[in-house]
Amino acid sequence: MRNIVRASLVAAALFSTTPALAKKKAQLTPMEIQALQSHEYETSKEVLFASVVSVFQDLGYQLENADMPSGFITASSATKNKTGLLEAFAGMRSSGNTRATAFVEGMPSGRARVRLNFLNSKSTSSNYGQNSKDDKPILDPLTYKSAWDKIDEAIFVRAASNAPARPGTPPAATVSPASISVPVTAGTSVTVTPDKPK
């Protein structure tokens, strides 16, 4: 009997101290959040702004606002049904999406900086008229690294397509078809072979 009582006391002590021993998730300071969400690029504000808009669209976000003078961009993903089994039994419905904002600003010496913010949003409603909304910031470093990599690529593509040709570089070869068939009247056509460039 004493062993059962002793085992019960040890188990009670263990379970009561377990939450105290459990590690809490580290909270980021405001400066750490800013460092996570901000990135500087060696490009103009205009190029960075266009690149961020392009990346948001490539990721499937719908633009809600994109104002170049202020540098502010807001976008959101498509809304998805997030109703769980227990919520369905309780007569509740949930839906959610991801919202994203960006603030792009010009920096001295031709550089630009962007600060991104991603937020998971979940709305719940019940058959009894009760509604609630739960927004949680996304602070996963991999999410932001992926965004920075995609913005890097967009800036590179934009810079490469806008770069002027270097002096002494022959113009890009144009492809011309060997021949073109052009219909003249019903049942007849004329074949034209363009001259080769000299």
BALUMDO-8763 format. One record per residue (C-alpha): residue number from 1; residue in one letter; chain; x, y, z. Coordinates in nm, 3 decimals. Layout:
node k->NUM, r->a, c->A, x->X, y->Y, z->Z
...
END
This chain:
node k->1, r->m, c->A, x->0.000, y->0.000, z->0.000
node k->2, r->r, c->A, x->0.284, y->0.233, z->0.088
node k->3, r->n, c->A, x->0.441, y->0.171, z->-0.255
node k->4, r->i, c->A, x->0.117, y->0.272, z->-0.429
node k->5, r->v, c->A, x->0.090, y->0.591, z->-0.224
node k->6, r->r, c->A, x->0.458, y->0.668, z->-0.281
node k->7, r->a, c->A, x->0.425, y->0.605, z->-0.658
node k->8, r->s, c->A, x->0.115, y->0.827, z->-0.669
node k->9, r->l, c->A, x->0.299, y->1.110, z->-0.491
node k->10, r->v, c->A, x->0.599, y->1.082, z->-0.724
node k->11, r->a, c->A, x->0.371, y->1.080, z->-1.031
node k->12, r->a, c->A, x->0.173, y->1.381, z->-0.901
node k->13, r->a, c->A, x->0.495, y->1.573, z->-0.833
node k->14, r->l, c->A, x->0.630, y->1.483, z->-1.176
node k->15, r->f, c->A, x->0.316, y->1.588, z->-1.364
node k->16, r->s, c->A, x->0.279, y->1.909, z->-1.165
node k->17, r->t, c->A, x->0.637, y->2.020, z->-1.244
node k->18, r->t, c->A, x->0.639, y->1.910, z->-1.609
node k->19, r->p, c->A, x->0.488, y->2.235, z->-1.743
node k->20, r->a, c->A, x->0.745, y->2.433, z->-1.545
node k->21, r->l, c->A, x->1.023, y->2.224, z->-1.697
node k->22, r->a, c->A, x->0.886, y->2.246, z->-2.049
node k->23, r->k, c->A, x->1.066, y->2.500, z->-2.263
node k->24, r->k, c->A, x->0.865, y->2.797, z->-2.375
node k->25, r->k, c->A, x->0.895, y->2.903, z->-2.735
node k->26, r->a, c->A, x->1.142, y->3.189, z->-2.751
node k->27, r->q, c->A, x->0.977, y->3.525, z->-2.814
node k->28, r->l, c->A, x->1.147, y->3.747, z->-3.071
node k->29, r->t, c->A, x->1.224, y->4.103, z->-2.976
node k->30, r->p, c->A, x->1.094, y->4.385, z->-3.200
node k->31, r->m, c->A, x->1.447, y->4.435, z->-3.339
node k->32, r->e, c->A, x->1.477, y->4.063, z->-3.420
node k->33, r->i, c->A, x->1.139, y->4.070, z->-3.597
node k->34, r->q, c->A, x->1.247, y->4.375, z->-3.797
node k->35, r->a, c->A, x->1.574, y->4.203, z->-3.894
node k->36, r->l, c->A, x->1.379, y->3.892, z->-4.000
node k->37, r->q, c->A, x->1.127, y->4.086, z->-4.210
node k->38, r->s, c->A, x->1.359, y->4.345, z->-4.373
node k->39, r->h, c->A, x->1.607, y->4.311, z->-4.656
node k->40, r->e, c->A, x->1.818, y->4.561, z->-4.854
node k->41, r->y, c->A, x->1.894, y->4.533, z->-5.226
node k->42, r->e, c->A, x->2.137, y->4.706, z->-5.460
node k->43, r->t, c->A, x->1.867, y->4.832, z->-5.693
node k->44, r->s, c->A, x->1.623, y->5.120, z->-5.726
node k->45, r->k, c->A, x->1.295, y->5.151, z->-5.540
node k->46, r->e, c->A, x->1.105, y->5.117, z->-5.870
node k->47, r->v, c->A, x->1.273, y->4.788, z->-5.964
node k->48, r->l, c->A, x->1.232, y->4.645, z->-5.613
node k->49, r->f, c->A, x->0.866, y->4.750, z->-5.596
node k->50, r->a, c->A, x->0.788, y->4.586, z->-5.933
node k->51, r->s, c->A, x->0.979, y->4.272, z->-5.829
node k->52, r->v, c->A, x->0.784, y->4.237, z->-5.502
node k->53, r->v, c->A, x->0.453, y->4.280, z->-5.686
node k->54, r->s, c->A, x->0.562, y->4.018, z->-5.939
node k->55, r->v, c->A, x->0.666, y->3.771, z->-5.665
node k->56, r->f, c->A, x->0.336, y->3.813, z->-5.478
node k->57, r->q, c->A, x->0.148, y->3.737, z->-5.800
node k->58, r->d, c->A, x->0.374, y->3.438, z->-5.877
node k->59, r->l, c->A, x->0.295, y->3.300, z->-5.529
node k->60, r->g, c->A, x->-0.079, y->3.318, z->-5.602
node k->61, r->y, c->A, x->-0.161, y->3.628, z->-5.399
node k->62, r->q, c->A, x->-0.430, y->3.867, z->-5.519
node k->63, r->l, c->A, x->-0.315, y->4.228, z->-5.500
node k->64, r->e, c->A, x->-0.543, y->4.451, z->-5.295
node k->65, r->n, c->A, x->-0.328, y->4.764, z->-5.307
node k->66, r->a, c->A, x->0.001, y->4.856, z->-5.473
node k->67, r->d, c->A, x->0.095, y->5.224, z->-5.442
node k->68, r->m, c->A, x->0.437, y->5.310, z->-5.584
node k->69, r->p, c->A, x->0.476, y->5.661, z->-5.429
node k->70, r->s, c->A, x->0.410, y->5.533, z->-5.075
node k->71, r->g, c->A, x->0.584, y->5.199, z->-5.143
node k->72, r->f, c->A, x->0.300, y->5.007, z->-4.976
node k->73, r->i, c->A, x->0.170, y->4.675, z->-5.113
node k->74, r->t, c->A, x->-0.106, y->4.457, z->-4.965
node k->75, r->a, c->A, x->-0.208, y->4.116, z->-5.098
node k->76, r->s, c->A, x->-0.390, y->3.805, z->-4.984
node k->77, r->s, c->A, x->-0.406, y->3.442, z->-5.086
node k->78, r->a, c->A, x->-0.725, y->3.264, z->-5.183
node k->79, r->t, c->A, x->-0.952, y->3.176, z->-4.891
node k->80, r->k, c->A, x->-0.962, y->2.805, z->-4.803
node k->81, r->n, c->A, x->-1.202, y->2.601, z->-4.594
node k->82, r->k, c->A, x->-1.036, y->2.516, z->-4.260
node k->83, r->t, c->A, x->-1.330, y->2.356, z->-4.080
node k->84, r->g, c->A, x->-1.213, y->2.075, z->-3.855
node k->85, r->l, c->A, x->-1.413, y->1.769, z->-3.757
node k->86, r->l, c->A, x->-1.494, y->1.898, z->-3.408
node k->87, r->e, c->A, x->-1.597, y->2.237, z->-3.547
node k->88, r->a, c->A, x->-1.830, y->2.070, z->-3.796
node k->89, r->f, c->A, x->-1.997, y->1.868, z->-3.518
node k->90, r->a, c->A, x->-2.042, y->2.189, z->-3.317
node k->91, r->g, c->A, x->-2.213, y->2.361, z->-3.612
node k->92, r->m, c->A, x->-1.918, y->2.588, z->-3.687
node k->93, r->r, c->A, x->-1.740, y->2.679, z->-4.008
node k->94, r->s, c->A, x->-1.384, y->2.806, z->-4.046
node k->95, r->s, c->A, x->-1.200, y->2.957, z->-4.337
node k->96, r->g, c->A, x->-0.864, y->3.120, z->-4.365
node k->97, r->n, c->A, x->-0.598, y->3.266, z->-4.586
node k->98, r->t, c->A, x->-0.258, y->3.429, z->-4.573
node k->99, r->r, c->A, x->-0.224, y->3.804, z->-4.595
node k->100, r->a, c->A, x->0.096, y->3.979, z->-4.696
node k->101, r->t, c->A, x->0.212, y->4.339, z->-4.679
node k->102, r->a, c->A, x->0.528, y->4.501, z->-4.808
node k->103, r->f, c->A, x->0.679, y->4.843, z->-4.757
node k->104, r->v, c->A, x->0.941, y->4.942, z->-5.015
node k->105, r->e, c->A, x->1.158, y->5.248, z->-4.961
node k->106, r->g, c->A, x->1.450, y->5.403, z->-5.146
node k->107, r->m, c->A, x->1.784, y->5.426, z->-4.966
node k->108, r->p, c->A, x->2.087, y->5.648, z->-5.029
node k->109, r->s, c->A, x->2.332, y->5.555, z->-5.305
node k->110, r->g, c->A, x->2.081, y->5.376, z->-5.530
node k->111, r->r, c->A, x->1.979, y->5.103, z->-5.286
node k->112, r->a, c->A, x->1.629, y->5.005, z->-5.174
node k->113, r->r, c->A, x->1.486, y->4.823, z->-4.874
node k->114, r->v, c->A, x->1.170, y->4.616, z->-4.832
node k->115, r->r, c->A, x->0.995, y->4.497, z->-4.519
node k->116, r->l, c->A, x->0.758, y->4.203, z->-4.561
node k->117, r->n, c->A, x->0.492, y->4.085, z->-4.319
node k->118, r->f, c->A, x->0.303, y->3.756, z->-4.358
node k->119, r->l, c->A, x->-0.001, y->3.677, z->-4.145
node k->120, r->n, c->A, x->-0.219, y->3.365, z->-4.121
node k->121, r->s, c->A, x->-0.583, y->3.463, z->-4.077
node k->122, r->k, c->A, x->-0.864, y->3.229, z->-3.967
node k->123, r->s, c->A, x->-1.231, y->3.326, z->-3.941
node k->124, r->t, c->A, x->-1.483, y->3.109, z->-3.757
node k->125, r->s, c->A, x->-1.860, y->3.142, z->-3.760
node k->126, r->s, c->A, x->-2.133, y->2.936, z->-3.597
node k->127, r->n, c->A, x->-2.498, y->2.867, z->-3.672
node k->128, r->y, c->A, x->-2.583, y->3.081, z->-3.369
node k->129, r->g, c->A, x->-2.440, y->3.405, z->-3.513
node k->130, r->q, c->A, x->-2.110, y->3.399, z->-3.325
node k->131, r->n, c->A, x->-1.810, y->3.508, z->-3.530
node k->132, r->s, c->A, x->-1.443, y->3.520, z->-3.437
node k->133, r->k, c->A, x->-1.121, y->3.597, z->-3.617
node k->134, r->d, c->A, x->-0.773, y->3.477, z->-3.527
node k->135, r->d, c->A, x->-0.465, y->3.639, z->-3.688
node k->136, r->k, c->A, x->-0.119, y->3.497, z->-3.627
node k->137, r->p, c->A, x->0.201, y->3.651, z->-3.761
node k->138, r->i, c->A, x->0.428, y->3.415, z->-3.952
node k->139, r->l, c->A, x->0.776, y->3.442, z->-3.800
node k->140, r->d, c->A, x->0.935, y->3.138, z->-3.964
node k->141, r->p, c->A, x->1.281, y->3.236, z->-4.099
node k->142, r->l, c->A, x->1.248, y->2.988, z->-4.390
node k->143, r->t, c->A, x->0.932, y->3.165, z->-4.512
node k->144, r->y, c->A, x->1.120, y->3.493, z->-4.535
node k->145, r->k, c->A, x->1.433, y->3.336, z->-4.684
node k->146, r->s, c->A, x->1.219, y->3.185, z->-4.958
node k->147, r->a, c->A, x->1.064, y->3.527, z->-5.026
node k->148, r->w, c->A, x->1.408, y->3.697, z->-5.038
node k->149, r->d, c->A, x->1.536, y->3.433, z->-5.283
node k->150, r->k, c->A, x->1.236, y->3.482, z->-5.512
node k->151, r->i, c->A, x->1.274, y->3.862, z->-5.499
node k->152, r->d, c->A, x->1.647, y->3.822, z->-5.581
node k->153, r->e, c->A, x->1.551, y->3.620, z->-5.891
node k->154, r->a, c->A, x->1.286, y->3.873, z->-5.996
node k->155, r->i, c->A, x->1.534, y->4.161, z->-5.965
node k->156, r->f, c->A, x->1.794, y->3.967, z->-6.165
node k->157, r->v, c->A, x->1.545, y->3.890, z->-6.445
node k->158, r->r, c->A, x->1.422, y->4.251, z->-6.448
node k->159, r->a, c->A, x->1.776, y->4.389, z->-6.458
node k->160, r->a, c->A, x->1.880, y->4.147, z->-6.735
node k->161, r->s, c->A, x->1.580, y->4.231, z->-6.953
node k->162, r->n, c->A, x->1.626, y->4.609, z->-6.906
node k->163, r->a, c->A, x->2.003, y->4.614, z->-6.952
node k->164, r->p, c->A, x->2.113, y->4.813, z->-7.260
node k->165, r->a, c->A, x->2.327, y->4.635, z->-7.516
node k->166, r->r, c->A, x->2.700, y->4.687, z->-7.469
node k->167, r->p, c->A, x->2.883, y->4.879, z->-7.744
node k->168, r->g, c->A, x->3.044, y->4.646, z->-7.995
node k->169, r->t, c->A, x->2.802, y->4.364, z->-7.918
node k->170, r->p, c->A, x->2.624, y->4.236, z->-8.230
node k->171, r->p, c->A, x->2.246, y->4.260, z->-8.209
node k->172, r->a, c->A, x->2.061, y->3.944, z->-8.118
node k->173, r->a, c->A, x->1.994, y->3.723, z->-8.416
node k->174, r->t, c->A, x->1.639, y->3.734, z->-8.534
node k->175, r->v, c->A, x->1.474, y->3.419, z->-8.650
node k->176, r->s, c->A, x->1.294, y->3.443, z->-8.980
node k->177, r->p, c->A, x->1.081, y->3.164, z->-9.120
node k->178, r->a, c->A, x->1.201, y->2.977, z->-9.429
node k->179, r->s, c->A, x->0.868, y->3.033, z->-9.604
node k->180, r->i, c->A, x->0.520, y->3.157, z->-9.527
node k->181, r->s, c->A, x->0.198, y->3.037, z->-9.689
node k->182, r->v, c->A, x->-0.054, y->3.315, z->-9.730
node k->183, r->p, c->A, x->-0.410, y->3.230, z->-9.844
node k->184, r->v, c->A, x->-0.517, y->3.448, z->-10.136
node k->185, r->t, c->A, x->-0.857, y->3.307, z->-10.235
node k->186, r->a, c->A, x->-1.044, y->2.995, z->-10.143
node k->187, r->g, c->A, x->-0.838, y->2.694, z->-10.247
node k->188, r->t, c->A, x->-0.524, y->2.886, z->-10.353
node k->189, r->s, c->A, x->-0.228, y->3.020, z->-10.159
node k->190, r->v, c->A, x->0.099, y->3.195, z->-10.232
node k->191, r->t, c->A, x->0.424, y->3.087, z->-10.070
node k->192, r->v, c->A, x->0.668, y->3.367, z->-9.990
node k->193, r->t, c->A, x->1.031, y->3.304, z->-9.902
node k->194, r->p, c->A, x->1.190, y->3.603, z->-9.730
node k->195, r->d, c->A, x->1.538, y->3.717, z->-9.833
node k->196, r->k, c->A, x->1.817, y->3.614, z->-9.601
node k->197, r->p, c->A, x->1.970, y->3.909, z->-9.415
node k->198, r->k, c->A, x->2.303, y->4.019, z->-9.561
END
